[in-house]
Amino acid sequence: MSVWLLLRKDVRVLLRSPALLGALLAYPVVIALLVGLVAGYASSKPRVAFVDEDHIPPVVAVAGHRFHIQAIVDEVSKNVTLVRMGPAEARRELADGRVTAAITVPPGFLDELQSTTRSPDLILRTTSGGLAPRVRQQMQALVYQLNRQLQDAFVSADLAYVRLIIGGGQTSIGGVHYQVLGLDRMQQELA
């Protein structure tokens, strides 16, 4: 019986105070909207500017291996939305917060990559806060994956050179063709 009396008292208080009644009804709705916004924000793919100042072709040959750049871009696009932009537009959108990060392929990147003597660098700029740590982590994973693929190509190219030095054969360097005697044949010739 005392529970019904307390409940009746609370209902009377609510009926006398429409502001309190409105707050009690609006509170769960506001909380549900906030949770929905946070969940939508957390699952959205961040926009990342992609600036290609070196005009990389769709397929690149490095150390005798072909790399399909579009496949790599598609792989990145699973986690972020890559938007191709010019350098000025990317800087402006990054400063305005319309993109979370900007990846720049600097001029000469492809030449450095194909030379196999120096590892080229991509330039990554991010905003602070928000999704920036997540984007930075995804870009680091991408660079790690690319480095691993390039290392495999360089190692196999180096092994081919070692086989050439030991066994001999034909090769071309910088468009000039060479016949290499090789250590095995050189030893036979000297004997």
Buried (B, 14 or more C-beta within 10 A) or exposed (E): EEEEEEEEEEEEEBEEEEEEBEEEEEEEEEEEEEEEEEEEEEEEBBBBBBBBBBEBEEEBEBBEBEBEBEEBBEEBEEBBBBBEBEBEBBBBBBEEEEBBBBBBBBEEBBEBBEEBEEEBEBEBBBBEEEBBEBBBEBBEEBBEEBEEBBEEBBEEBEEBEEEBBEEBBEEEEEEEEEEBBBEEBEEEEEE
